Amino acid sequence: MSMAQSERTRKRSKRLLRNLSLPIYCMSQKVEKPVLSGQRIKTRKRDEKEKYDPNGFRDALVQGLERAGGDLDAAYKFLDAAGSKLDYRRYGEVIFDVLIAGGLLLPGGSVSMDGESPKTNTCIFAASEDMETMRNFEQVFVKLMRRYKYLEKMFEEEMKKVLVYLKGFEPMQRIKLARMTALWIGNGCVPPSVLLVLVNEHLLKDNLALEFVLEVFSTVKAERGVASLVTALKRGQLEGRLLEFLPLNRRSEEVLAASFAPRGLAELLRLHRAQASQEARRELTQALLDELADEKPVRDLIQELRDMAQKHSIPDHEVVAIIWQCVMSRGEWNKKEELLAEQAAKHLRLYTPLLAAFAQSAKAEIALLTKVQEYCYENMSFMKAFSKLVLMLYKTNVLSEEVILKWYREPNSSKGKVMFLDQMKKFVEWLQSAEEESESGEDED
């Protein structure tokens, strides 16, 4: 090898070694970026621990509201603009404290006076209690929550807290808060179910919870009408829980009526009674199903049902319909229609004393007969069994001939009417002929 070739080989090997070592060097060495002299290196926001300062936030809010000088339009403009500078997401609760009570609410309902600007008069508690003023404040809340949607959920939680502090507020402040709560329920800012936080012993015993909900309900009715009030109660599932707002030692239908009727809330009493009656029916139905499952003797069932019905004021014509429903739900029916009628009649015979005990009036008998009709119509396999079941109930003295004839002439239900009237035609003709013979015999005497 010549000297020139040897030199070229050496240089090539040197370049190769340098290229092979370059990636290893780059991965193992961190090249620091140049920093300008005097430059402060920024810390990532997530690494910073910002101090929670509700007092400072409240001071900034109070100062801005005070500058509005009681003008609610100016106050809203300030709140709207301040959202780009102040951290509403973090201090939403403080905003509502200030707008309701004028400052930070402490446990128990008092306002904190610590800080540079602890309180403002641009708040609900310092406002006039007339409904025009209340509606103006309503608009501030509505527009603010439309502008900053995330405040909606915070407001619901805030109201749960504020209502628990009710005892710490002055009587007129409670009235103003009740009227505002009515407006907020009416416009959807808070759900009606928020009122259930008032079912708290320290608010019940002094009638505070009752007085508050009465003011809320009467305001909703005055502002939005009875239909809206009823809808709100149903939405909040409050219609069956009105007694819960009464003191524990005074919970009765009489006290409820004496409290609600003078405030023009008779509609709520009717709604409550209807709901209570529905609950009582469900309770009676479940009790009967349990007793039937335990195969309790019919004579014992009669007394228990009688006691429950009297306790909840459930009339016999409703009880007998419930008995039919429960008894038939326990049957296991043959799929062959020709065997079904006899099987169902045999099953029912076991319970005819129970049905008869509550079918003591024409109204109760008609209710039972109508129930049989609807059951056979809704369960297609029973369509042909209707007349046989009615005949069995007649023979066991559950249904009277007068009621069967009345039903035939004036059916209460249209379900399967044509078919069932046709099924009953021969039996009814027999009853009518027997009735005519009886009348002619009496005439001869």
TORNULUM-227931 format. One record per residue (C-alpha): residue in three letters; x, y, z. Coordinates in Angstrom, 1 decimal. Layout:
BEGIN
+------+--------+--------+--------+
: code :   east :  north :     up :
+------+--------+--------+--------+
:  ALA :      X :      Y :      Z :
...
+------+--------+--------+--------+
***
This chain:
BEGIN
+------+--------+--------+--------+
: code :   east :  north :     up :
+------+--------+--------+--------+
:  MET :    0.0 :    0.0 :    0.0 :
:  SER :    1.4 :    3.4 :   -1.0 :
:  MET :    1.8 :    6.2 :    1.5 :
:  ALA :   -1.1 :    8.2 :   -0.2 :
:  GLN :   -3.5 :    5.2 :    0.1 :
:  SER :   -2.5 :    4.7 :    3.7 :
:  GLU :   -3.3 :    8.3 :    4.5 :
:  ARG :   -6.7 :    8.2 :    2.8 :
:  THR :   -7.7 :    5.0 :    4.7 :
:  ARG :   -6.7 :    6.6 :    8.1 :
:  LYS :   -8.8 :    9.7 :    7.4 :
:  ARG :  -11.8 :    7.6 :    6.3 :
:  SER :  -11.6 :    5.5 :    9.5 :
:  LYS :  -11.4 :    8.6 :   11.6 :
:  ARG :  -14.6 :   10.1 :    9.9 :
:  LEU :  -16.4 :    6.8 :   10.4 :
:  LEU :  -15.6 :    6.7 :   14.1 :
:  ARG :  -16.7 :   10.3 :   14.5 :
:  ASN :  -20.1 :    9.6 :   12.8 :
:  LEU :  -20.8 :    6.5 :   14.9 :
:  SER :  -20.1 :    8.3 :   18.2 :
:  LEU :  -22.4 :   11.4 :   17.3 :
:  PRO :  -25.8 :    9.9 :   18.2 :
:  ILE :  -24.5 :    8.5 :   21.5 :
:  TYR :  -23.2 :   11.9 :   22.4 :
:  CYS :  -26.4 :   13.7 :   21.5 :
:  MET :  -28.6 :   11.4 :   23.6 :
:  SER :  -26.3 :   11.5 :   26.6 :
:  GLN :  -25.8 :   15.3 :   26.6 :
:  LYS :  -28.5 :   17.9 :   27.4 :
:  VAL :  -27.8 :   21.1 :   25.6 :
:  GLU :  -29.1 :   23.9 :   27.7 :
:  LYS :  -30.9 :   26.7 :   25.9 :
:  PRO :  -29.3 :   30.1 :   26.2 :
:  VAL :  -30.9 :   32.5 :   28.7 :
:  LEU :  -30.8 :   36.2 :   28.4 :
:  SER :  -29.2 :   38.0 :   31.2 :
:  GLY :  -31.8 :   39.2 :   33.8 :
:  GLN :  -34.6 :   37.0 :   32.4 :
:  ARG :  -36.9 :   35.3 :   34.9 :
:  ILE :  -37.7 :   31.6 :   34.1 :
:  LYS :  -41.5 :   31.0 :   34.2 :
:  THR :  -42.9 :   28.3 :   36.3 :
:  ARG :  -45.7 :   26.1 :   34.9 :
:  LYS :  -49.2 :   27.1 :   36.2 :
:  ARG :  -49.9 :   23.6 :   37.4 :
:  ASP :  -46.8 :   23.7 :   39.5 :
:  GLU :  -47.9 :   26.9 :   41.2 :
:  LYS :  -50.1 :   26.6 :   44.4 :
:  GLU :  -52.3 :   29.7 :   44.3 :
:  LYS :  -53.6 :   30.6 :   47.7 :
:  TYR :  -57.4 :   30.4 :   48.2 :
:  ASP :  -58.4 :   33.9 :   49.1 :
:  PRO :  -62.3 :   34.3 :   49.3 :
:  ASN :  -61.9 :   37.5 :   51.3 :
:  GLY :  -59.8 :   39.1 :   48.6 :
:  PHE :  -62.2 :   38.0 :   45.9 :
:  ARG :  -65.2 :   39.3 :   48.0 :
:  ASP :  -63.5 :   42.7 :   48.5 :
:  ALA :  -63.0 :   43.1 :   44.7 :
:  LEU :  -66.6 :   42.1 :   44.1 :
:  VAL :  -68.0 :   44.4 :   46.9 :
:  GLN :  -66.0 :   47.4 :   45.6 :
:  GLY :  -67.4 :   47.0 :   42.1 :
:  LEU :  -71.0 :   46.5 :   43.3 :
:  GLU :  -70.7 :   49.6 :   45.5 :
:  ARG :  -69.5 :   51.7 :   42.6 :
:  ALA :  -72.8 :   50.7 :   40.8 :
:  GLY :  -74.6 :   52.7 :   43.6 :
:  GLY :  -77.6 :   50.4 :   43.8 :
:  ASP :  -78.3 :   50.4 :   40.0 :
:  LEU :  -78.8 :   46.8 :   39.2 :
:  ASP :  -78.1 :   47.3 :   35.4 :
:  ALA :  -74.8 :   48.8 :   36.3 :
:  ALA :  -74.2 :   46.1 :   38.9 :
:  TYR :  -74.8 :   43.4 :   36.2 :
:  LYS :  -72.5 :   45.1 :   33.7 :
:  PHE :  -69.7 :   45.1 :   36.3 :
:  LEU :  -70.3 :   41.4 :   37.1 :
:  ASP :  -70.4 :   40.5 :   33.4 :
:  ALA :  -67.1 :   42.3 :   32.7 :
:  ALA :  -65.4 :   41.1 :   35.9 :
:  GLY :  -65.7 :   37.5 :   34.8 :
:  SER :  -62.7 :   38.0 :   32.5 :
:  LYS :  -60.6 :   39.2 :   35.4 :
:  LEU :  -61.9 :   37.5 :   38.5 :
:  ASP :  -61.9 :   33.7 :   38.9 :
:  TYR :  -65.6 :   32.9 :   38.9 :
:  ARG :  -65.0 :   29.2 :   38.5 :
:  ARG :  -63.1 :   29.1 :   41.8 :
:  TYR :  -65.2 :   31.6 :   43.8 :
:  GLY :  -68.7 :   31.1 :   42.4 :
:  GLU :  -70.0 :   30.4 :   45.9 :
:  VAL :  -68.7 :   33.8 :   47.1 :
:  ILE :  -70.5 :   35.6 :   44.2 :
:  PHE :  -73.8 :   34.2 :   45.4 :
:  ASP :  -73.1 :   34.8 :   49.0 :
:  VAL :  -72.5 :   38.5 :   48.2 :
:  LEU :  -75.5 :   38.9 :   45.9 :
:  ILE :  -77.8 :   37.3 :   48.5 :
:  ALA :  -76.5 :   38.4 :   51.9 :
:  GLY :  -74.1 :   41.2 :   50.9 :
:  GLY :  -71.0 :   39.4 :   52.1 :
:  LEU :  -69.4 :   36.1 :   53.0 :
:  LEU :  -71.9 :   33.9 :   54.8 :
:  LEU :  -70.5 :   32.1 :   57.9 :
:  PRO :  -72.0 :   28.9 :   59.3 :
:  GLY :  -75.2 :   29.9 :   61.1 :
:  GLY :  -76.1 :   32.6 :   58.7 :
:  SER :  -74.1 :   35.6 :   59.9 :
:  VAL :  -72.0 :   37.7 :   57.5 :
:  SER :  -68.2 :   37.9 :   57.9 :
:  MET :  -66.9 :   41.4 :   58.6 :
:  ASP :  -63.2 :   40.6 :   58.2 :
:  GLY :  -61.4 :   42.2 :   55.3 :
:  GLU :  -61.1 :   45.5 :   53.6 :
:  SER :  -64.6 :   45.7 :   52.1 :
:  PRO :  -66.7 :   43.1 :   53.9 :
:  LYS :  -70.2 :   44.1 :   52.8 :
:  THR :  -72.4 :   45.7 :   50.1 :
:  ASN :  -75.9 :   46.9 :   50.1 :
:  THR :  -76.4 :   45.7 :   46.5 :
:  CYS :  -77.9 :   42.4 :   47.7 :
:  ILE :  -81.3 :   40.7 :   48.2 :
:  PHE :  -81.2 :   41.1 :   52.0 :
:  ALA :  -80.7 :   44.9 :   51.7 :
:  ALA :  -83.3 :   45.3 :   49.0 :
:  SER :  -87.0 :   46.2 :   49.2 :
:  GLU :  -89.2 :   43.1 :   49.6 :
:  ASP :  -91.7 :   44.2 :   46.8 :
:  MET :  -92.0 :   41.8 :   43.9 :
:  GLU :  -90.9 :   44.3 :   41.3 :
:  THR :  -87.5 :   44.7 :   43.1 :
:  MET :  -87.3 :   40.9 :   43.5 :
:  ARG :  -87.9 :   40.4 :   39.8 :
:  ASN :  -85.1 :   42.9 :   39.0 :
:  PHE :  -82.7 :   40.9 :   41.2 :
:  GLU :  -84.0 :   37.7 :   39.5 :
:  GLN :  -82.7 :   39.1 :   36.1 :
:  VAL :  -79.2 :   39.7 :   37.5 :
:  PHE :  -79.0 :   36.0 :   38.5 :
:  VAL :  -80.5 :   34.7 :   35.3 :
:  LYS :  -78.3 :   36.8 :   33.0 :
:  LEU :  -75.2 :   36.0 :   35.0 :
:  MET :  -75.8 :   32.3 :   34.8 :
:  ARG :  -76.6 :   32.5 :   31.1 :
:  ARG :  -73.3 :   34.3 :   30.6 :
:  TYR :  -71.3 :   31.9 :   32.8 :
:  LYS :  -73.1 :   28.5 :   32.4 :
:  TYR :  -70.8 :   26.8 :   34.9 :
:  LEU :  -72.4 :   28.9 :   37.7 :
:  GLU :  -75.7 :   27.0 :   37.4 :
:  LYS :  -74.6 :   23.9 :   39.2 :
:  MET :  -72.7 :   26.0 :   41.8 :
:  PHE :  -76.0 :   28.0 :   42.5 :
:  GLU :  -77.9 :   24.8 :   43.3 :
:  GLU :  -75.3 :   23.8 :   45.8 :
:  GLU :  -75.2 :   27.3 :   47.2 :
:  MET :  -78.9 :   27.3 :   47.8 :
:  LYS :  -78.7 :   24.1 :   49.7 :
:  LYS :  -76.2 :   25.8 :   52.0 :
:  VAL :  -78.1 :   29.1 :   52.3 :
:  LEU :  -81.4 :   27.4 :   53.2 :
:  VAL :  -79.7 :   25.5 :   56.0 :
:  TYR :  -78.7 :   28.8 :   57.5 :
:  LEU :  -82.3 :   30.0 :   57.5 :
:  LYS :  -82.5 :   30.3 :   61.3 :
:  GLY :  -79.7 :   32.9 :   61.4 :
:  PHE :  -81.5 :   35.3 :   59.1 :
:  GLU :  -83.9 :   38.0 :   60.2 :
:  PRO :  -87.6 :   37.5 :   59.6 :
:  MET :  -87.8 :   39.9 :   56.7 :
:  GLN :  -84.6 :   38.5 :   55.1 :
:  ARG :  -86.3 :   35.0 :   55.2 :
:  ILE :  -89.4 :   36.5 :   53.4 :
:  LYS :  -87.2 :   38.1 :   50.7 :
:  LEU :  -85.2 :   34.8 :   50.2 :
:  ALA :  -88.5 :   32.8 :   50.0 :
:  ARG :  -89.8 :   35.2 :   47.3 :
:  MET :  -86.5 :   35.0 :   45.4 :
:  THR :  -86.5 :   31.2 :   45.7 :
:  ALA :  -90.0 :   31.1 :   44.2 :
:  LEU :  -88.8 :   33.1 :   41.2 :
:  TRP :  -85.7 :   30.8 :   40.9 :
:  ILE :  -87.9 :   27.7 :   41.0 :
:  GLY :  -90.2 :   29.3 :   38.5 :
:  ASN :  -87.5 :   30.1 :   36.0 :
:  GLY :  -85.5 :   26.9 :   36.5 :
:  CYS :  -82.5 :   28.3 :   38.2 :
:  VAL :  -82.9 :   25.9 :   41.1 :
:  PRO :  -85.0 :   22.6 :   41.2 :
:  PRO :  -88.0 :   22.5 :   43.6 :
:  SER :  -86.4 :   19.6 :   45.4 :
:  VAL :  -83.9 :   22.0 :   46.9 :
:  LEU :  -86.6 :   22.8 :   49.5 :
:  LEU :  -86.1 :   19.4 :   51.1 :
:  VAL :  -83.0 :   20.6 :   52.9 :
:  LEU :  -85.4 :   22.5 :   55.1 :
:  VAL :  -86.6 :   19.1 :   56.6 :
:  ASN :  -84.1 :   19.6 :   59.4 :
:  GLU :  -85.0 :   19.4 :   63.1 :
:  HIS :  -83.7 :   22.9 :   64.0 :
:  LEU :  -85.7 :   24.5 :   61.2 :
:  LEU :  -88.9 :   22.4 :   61.8 :
:  LYS :  -89.4 :   23.0 :   65.5 :
:  ASP :  -89.8 :   26.8 :   65.2 :
:  ASN :  -92.1 :   26.5 :   62.1 :
:  LEU :  -89.3 :   28.2 :   60.1 :
:  ALA :  -89.4 :   25.5 :   57.4 :
:  LEU :  -93.2 :   25.6 :   57.1 :
:  GLU :  -93.4 :   29.4 :   57.0 :
:  PHE :  -90.7 :   29.5 :   54.3 :
:  VAL :  -92.3 :   26.9 :   52.0 :
:  LEU :  -95.7 :   28.6 :   52.4 :
:  GLU :  -94.2 :   31.9 :   51.2 :
:  VAL :  -92.4 :   30.1 :   48.3 :
:  PHE :  -95.6 :   28.3 :   47.2 :
:  SER :  -97.9 :   31.3 :   47.5 :
:  THR :  -95.4 :   33.4 :   45.5 :
:  VAL :  -95.1 :   30.8 :   42.8 :
:  LYS :  -98.9 :   30.7 :   42.5 :
:  ALA :  -99.2 :   34.5 :   42.4 :
:  GLU :  -96.4 :   34.9 :   39.8 :
:  ARG :  -96.9 :   31.9 :   37.6 :
:  GLY : -100.3 :   30.4 :   38.4 :
:  VAL : -101.7 :   27.3 :   40.0 :
:  ALA : -100.7 :   25.0 :   37.0 :
:  SER :  -97.0 :   26.0 :   37.3 :
:  LEU :  -97.1 :   25.5 :   41.1 :
:  VAL :  -98.6 :   22.0 :   40.8 :
:  THR :  -96.0 :   21.2 :   38.0 :
:  ALA :  -93.2 :   22.4 :   40.2 :
:  LEU :  -94.3 :   20.2 :   43.1 :
:  LYS :  -94.6 :   17.2 :   40.9 :
:  ARG :  -91.2 :   17.8 :   39.3 :
:  GLY :  -89.6 :   18.0 :   42.8 :
:  GLN :  -91.7 :   15.0 :   44.0 :
:  LEU :  -92.9 :   17.2 :   46.9 :
:  GLU :  -96.6 :   16.6 :   46.5 :
:  GLY :  -96.5 :   13.6 :   48.9 :
:  ARG :  -94.1 :   15.1 :   51.3 :
:  LEU :  -95.8 :   18.3 :   52.5 :
:  LEU :  -96.3 :   16.9 :   56.0 :
:  GLU :  -92.6 :   16.7 :   56.4 :
:  PHE :  -92.3 :   20.5 :   56.6 :
:  LEU :  -94.4 :   20.5 :   59.8 :
:  PRO :  -92.9 :   20.1 :   63.2 :
:  LEU :  -92.6 :   16.5 :   64.2 :
:  ASN :  -95.1 :   16.8 :   67.1 :
:  ARG :  -97.7 :   18.5 :   64.9 :
:  ARG :  -97.7 :   16.4 :   61.7 :
:  SER : -101.3 :   15.7 :   60.8 :
:  GLU : -103.7 :   16.4 :   57.9 :
:  GLU : -105.7 :   18.8 :   60.1 :
:  VAL : -102.6 :   21.0 :   60.9 :
:  LEU : -101.5 :   20.8 :   57.2 :
:  ALA : -105.0 :   22.0 :   56.1 :
:  ALA : -105.0 :   24.8 :   58.7 :
:  SER : -101.6 :   26.0 :   57.5 :
:  PHE : -102.1 :   25.8 :   53.7 :
:  ALA : -105.8 :   26.8 :   53.2 :
:  PRO : -105.5 :   30.4 :   54.6 :
:  ARG : -102.6 :   31.0 :   52.2 :
:  GLY : -104.7 :   30.1 :   49.2 :
:  LEU : -103.0 :   26.8 :   48.7 :
:  ALA : -106.1 :   24.5 :   48.7 :
:  GLU : -104.9 :   23.1 :   45.4 :
:  LEU : -101.8 :   21.7 :   47.0 :
:  LEU : -103.9 :   20.1 :   49.7 :
:  ARG : -105.9 :   18.3 :   47.1 :
:  LEU : -102.7 :   17.2 :   45.3 :
:  HIS : -101.2 :   16.0 :   48.6 :
:  ARG : -104.3 :   14.0 :   49.5 :
:  ALA : -104.4 :   12.4 :   46.0 :
:  GLN : -100.8 :   11.5 :   46.3 :
:  ALA : -101.2 :   10.2 :   49.9 :
:  SER : -104.2 :    8.1 :   48.7 :
:  GLN : -102.1 :    6.6 :   45.9 :
:  GLU :  -99.4 :    5.7 :   48.3 :
:  ALA : -101.9 :    4.1 :   50.6 :
:  ARG : -103.3 :    2.0 :   47.8 :
:  ARG :  -99.8 :    0.9 :   46.9 :
:  GLU :  -99.2 :    0.0 :   50.5 :
:  LEU : -102.5 :   -2.0 :   50.8 :
:  THR : -101.8 :   -3.8 :   47.5 :
:  GLN :  -98.3 :   -4.8 :   48.6 :
:  ALA :  -99.6 :   -5.9 :   52.1 :
:  LEU : -102.3 :   -8.1 :   50.4 :
:  LEU :  -99.8 :   -9.7 :   48.0 :
:  ASP :  -97.5 :  -10.5 :   51.0 :
:  GLU : -100.4 :  -12.1 :   52.9 :
:  LEU : -101.5 :  -14.1 :   49.9 :
:  ALA :  -98.0 :  -15.4 :   49.4 :
:  ASP :  -98.0 :  -16.5 :   53.1 :
:  GLU : -101.3 :  -18.2 :   52.5 :
:  LYS : -103.0 :  -16.4 :   55.4 :
:  PRO : -106.6 :  -17.5 :   56.2 :
:  VAL : -109.2 :  -15.4 :   54.3 :
:  ARG : -111.0 :  -14.4 :   57.5 :
:  ASP : -107.8 :  -12.9 :   58.9 :
:  LEU : -107.2 :  -11.1 :   55.6 :
:  ILE : -110.7 :   -9.5 :   55.7 :
:  GLN : -110.0 :   -7.8 :   59.1 :
:  GLU : -106.5 :   -6.6 :   58.2 :
:  LEU : -107.7 :   -5.1 :   54.9 :
:  ARG : -110.7 :   -3.5 :   56.7 :
:  ASP : -108.3 :   -1.9 :   59.2 :
:  MET : -105.9 :   -0.6 :   56.5 :
:  ALA : -108.8 :    0.7 :   54.4 :
:  GLN : -110.3 :    2.6 :   57.3 :
:  LYS : -106.9 :    4.0 :   58.4 :
:  HIS : -106.2 :    5.5 :   54.9 :
:  SER : -109.9 :    6.2 :   54.0 :
:  ILE : -109.9 :    3.8 :   51.0 :
:  PRO : -113.5 :    3.1 :   49.9 :
:  ASP : -114.7 :   -0.5 :   49.4 :
:  HIS : -115.2 :   -0.1 :   45.7 :
:  GLU : -111.4 :    0.6 :   45.4 :
:  VAL : -110.5 :   -2.2 :   47.8 :
:  VAL : -112.5 :   -4.8 :   45.9 :
:  ALA : -110.7 :   -3.8 :   42.7 :
:  ILE : -107.3 :   -4.2 :   44.4 :
:  ILE : -108.4 :   -7.7 :   45.8 :
:  TRP : -109.3 :   -8.8 :   42.3 :
:  GLN : -106.0 :   -7.6 :   40.9 :
:  CYS : -103.9 :   -9.3 :   43.6 :
:  VAL : -105.9 :  -12.6 :   43.5 :
:  MET : -105.6 :  -12.9 :   39.7 :
:  SER : -101.9 :  -12.1 :   39.8 :
:  ARG : -101.3 :  -15.3 :   41.8 :
:  GLY : -102.9 :  -17.6 :   39.2 :
:  GLU : -100.9 :  -19.9 :   37.0 :
:  TRP : -103.1 :  -20.4 :   34.0 :
:  ASN : -103.4 :  -23.3 :   31.5 :
:  LYS : -102.6 :  -22.3 :   28.0 :
:  LYS : -105.7 :  -24.2 :   26.7 :
:  GLU : -108.6 :  -21.8 :   26.5 :
:  GLU : -111.2 :  -24.6 :   27.0 :
:  LEU : -109.6 :  -25.4 :   30.4 :
:  LEU : -108.8 :  -21.9 :   31.5 :
:  ALA : -112.3 :  -20.8 :   32.5 :
:  GLU : -112.9 :  -23.6 :   34.9 :
:  GLN : -109.3 :  -23.3 :   36.3 :
:  ALA : -109.8 :  -19.5 :   36.9 :
:  ALA : -113.3 :  -20.1 :   38.5 :
:  LYS : -111.8 :  -22.7 :   40.8 :
:  HIS : -109.0 :  -20.3 :   41.8 :
:  LEU : -111.4 :  -17.5 :   42.5 :
:  ARG : -113.7 :  -19.6 :   44.6 :
:  LEU : -111.0 :  -19.7 :   47.3 :
:  TYR : -111.3 :  -15.9 :   47.6 :
:  THR : -115.0 :  -15.2 :   47.1 :
:  PRO : -115.5 :  -14.6 :   50.9 :
:  LEU : -112.8 :  -11.9 :   50.6 :
:  LEU : -114.4 :  -10.3 :   47.6 :
:  ALA : -117.9 :  -10.5 :   49.1 :
:  ALA : -116.8 :   -8.8 :   52.3 :
:  PHE : -116.0 :   -5.6 :   50.3 :
:  ALA : -118.7 :   -5.9 :   47.6 :
:  GLN : -121.5 :   -4.9 :   49.9 :
:  SER : -122.7 :   -2.0 :   47.9 :
:  ALA : -123.9 :   -1.6 :   44.3 :
:  LYS : -121.0 :    0.7 :   43.6 :
:  ALA : -118.5 :   -1.9 :   44.8 :
:  GLU : -120.2 :   -4.6 :   42.8 :
:  ILE : -120.1 :   -2.5 :   39.6 :
:  ALA : -116.4 :   -1.8 :   40.3 :
:  LEU : -115.7 :   -5.5 :   40.6 :
:  LEU : -117.7 :   -6.4 :   37.5 :
:  THR : -116.0 :   -3.7 :   35.5 :
:  LYS : -112.6 :   -5.0 :   36.7 :
:  VAL : -113.5 :   -8.5 :   35.6 :
:  GLN : -114.5 :   -7.1 :   32.2 :
:  GLU : -111.2 :   -5.2 :   31.7 :
:  TYR : -109.1 :   -8.1 :   32.9 :
:  CYS : -110.7 :  -10.5 :   30.4 :
:  TYR : -110.3 :   -8.0 :   27.6 :
:  GLU : -106.6 :   -7.2 :   28.4 :
:  ASN : -105.7 :  -10.9 :   28.8 :
:  MET : -106.8 :  -12.3 :   25.4 :
:  SER : -106.9 :  -15.9 :   26.6 :
:  PHE : -109.7 :  -14.9 :   29.1 :
:  MET : -112.0 :  -13.4 :   26.5 :
:  LYS : -114.2 :  -16.4 :   26.3 :
:  ALA : -114.1 :  -16.9 :   30.1 :
:  PHE : -115.9 :  -13.7 :   31.1 :
:  SER : -119.5 :  -15.0 :   31.4 :
:  LYS : -118.4 :  -18.1 :   33.3 :
:  LEU : -116.5 :  -16.0 :   35.8 :
:  VAL : -119.5 :  -13.7 :   36.3 :
:  LEU : -121.8 :  -16.7 :   36.7 :
:  MET : -119.6 :  -18.1 :   39.4 :
:  LEU : -119.5 :  -14.8 :   41.3 :
:  TYR : -123.3 :  -14.6 :   41.1 :
:  LYS : -123.7 :  -18.2 :   42.4 :
:  THR : -121.3 :  -17.4 :   45.3 :
:  ASN : -123.3 :  -14.3 :   46.2 :
:  VAL : -120.5 :  -11.8 :   45.4 :
:  LEU : -122.5 :  -10.2 :   42.5 :
:  SER : -126.3 :   -9.6 :   42.7 :
:  GLU : -128.7 :  -10.0 :   39.8 :
:  GLU : -129.7 :   -6.3 :   40.0 :
:  VAL : -126.1 :   -5.2 :   39.5 :
:  ILE : -125.5 :   -7.6 :   36.6 :
:  LEU : -128.7 :   -6.3 :   34.9 :
:  LYS : -127.6 :   -2.7 :   35.5 :
:  TRP : -124.2 :   -3.5 :   34.0 :
:  TYR : -125.8 :   -5.1 :   31.0 :
:  ARG : -127.9 :   -2.1 :   30.3 :
:  GLU : -125.3 :    0.5 :   31.1 :
:  PRO : -121.7 :   -0.9 :   30.7 :
:  ASN : -119.2 :    1.3 :   32.5 :
:  SER : -116.3 :    0.2 :   30.3 :
:  SER : -116.2 :   -0.1 :   26.5 :
:  LYS : -113.4 :   -2.7 :   26.6 :
:  GLY : -114.8 :   -5.9 :   24.9 :
:  LYS : -118.3 :   -4.5 :   25.3 :
:  VAL : -119.9 :   -6.1 :   22.2 :
:  MET : -118.3 :   -9.5 :   22.8 :
:  PHE : -119.1 :   -9.6 :   26.5 :
:  LEU : -122.7 :   -8.4 :   26.1 :
:  ASP : -123.2 :  -11.2 :   23.6 :
:  GLN : -121.7 :  -13.7 :   26.0 :
:  MET : -124.0 :  -12.5 :   28.8 :
:  LYS : -127.2 :  -12.4 :   26.7 :
:  LYS : -128.7 :  -15.8 :   27.6 :
:  PHE : -127.9 :  -15.4 :   31.3 :
:  VAL : -129.4 :  -11.9 :   31.4 :
:  GLU : -132.5 :  -13.1 :   29.6 :
:  TRP : -132.8 :  -15.9 :   32.2 :
:  LEU : -132.4 :  -13.3 :   35.0 :
:  GLN : -135.0 :  -11.0 :   33.4 :
:  SER : -137.5 :  -13.8 :   33.0 :
:  ALA : -137.0 :  -14.9 :   36.6 :
:  GLU : -137.5 :  -11.3 :   37.7 :
:  GLU : -140.7 :  -11.0 :   35.7 :
:  GLU : -142.0 :  -14.3 :   37.2 :
:  SER : -141.2 :  -13.0 :   40.6 :
:  GLU : -143.1 :   -9.7 :   40.0 :
:  SER : -146.1 :  -11.5 :   38.5 :
:  GLY : -146.3 :  -13.8 :   41.5 :
:  GLU : -146.2 :  -10.8 :   43.9 :
:  ASP : -149.1 :   -9.2 :   41.9 :
:  GLU : -151.2 :  -12.4 :   42.2 :
:  ASP : -150.7 :  -12.3 :   46.0 :
+------+--------+--------+--------+
***
